[in-house]
Amino acid sequence: MEKRKLGKSGLEVSAIGLGAMGMSFSYGPAKDKKEMIAVLRAAVDRGMTFFDTAEVYGPFTNEELVGEALGAVRDQVVIATKFGFDLSGSDHRPGAAGVNSQPEHIKKAVEGSLKRLRIETIDLLYQHRVDPNVPIEDVAGTVKELIRAGKVKHFGLSEAGPKTIRRAHAVQPLTALQNEYSLWTRTPEKEVIPTLEELGIGLVAYSPLGKGFLTGKINESTRFDSSDFRSTLPRFTPEALKVNQALIDLLARMAARKKATTAQIALAWVLAQKPWIVPIPGTTKLNRLEENNGAVEVKLSAEDLREIENAASKIKVEGARYPEKLEKMTGL
């Protein structure tokens, strides 16, 4: 697998990483543990080195899964995890109990993550969502202490806006920003990506397949289980899915020409935007893992990218990314 460096940090990872969240959380009931361990290990066998998790996924069970699966190959992989949600309440959905990036909470979260992941150092530690009650300088300063203590190697933010990125970066240089980014979520292009380019920070693109939509396997007839968080997203209502099908048609046309799948075109598009962008599609199936990895071989020419851009500019994506409460926690 090709490698990429996240900005100017020197942190090198596989060009496509693996988001582990859906193995334990959010996309319906948790999957069989043995099967998920097999998928994670198969990813390593196929050259993937970049794995993404968070304490809130489960909560805690996803980190435990990643730790068990990758412990034996620790020296071959880069493990990223996140802190920042308050998990003290009984309702552990992200955002349910709000955010918490108080310095003592960060330190406690890191100790828990290290134990569950069975590692001595977290390769890349993100603040999961900006905490409006804690100055970002205090957050960055706390992570700086953890880096000095050898418990963390690299610092990142998730879903933060340009001002927050600059303020954090001035205290402790950021290696990466993790944001949703795909052909149907292009918000980062306006201000965030130029900021990252200026500062030499990498972008880790989560949901690069639009939470499954850009695979072409979801349409207006698709029904989601109540344990699948897509059932709560405005963009996944039958009405929105019907309108947004135009984007799938565009990808399918290019896929036919390139002898690829719609998912591979969607990932190839993300990879083609900047050499320091790394998508982390999630999957629970080996065949999908291999399909996603195959996107690295799909090369989109400047002409292909212009054609996609021209067609996409005429398509208005229907539906908000998140319900209002969660949307308010992004771009701060």
Protein Blocks (a to p, Z undefined) as FASTA:
>chain_A
ZZddehjnopacdfbdcdfklmmgojapaddfklmmmmmmmmmmnopabdcddfkgoghm
lmmmmmmmmmmmmmmpccdddehiackbmblcghklopafbfklmmmmmmmmmmmnopab
dfbacdfbacfkbcfklmmmmmmmmmmnopafbdcdehiafklmmmmmmmmccfbdcddd
dfklcklmmmmmmmmmmnopacddehklgnolmnopacfklccdfklmklmgmklgfklm
mmmmmmmmmmmmmmmmnopafklmmmmmmmmmpmkbccddddfbfklmmmmmmmmmpccd
fklmmmmmmmmmmpccehifbdfklmmmgoZZ
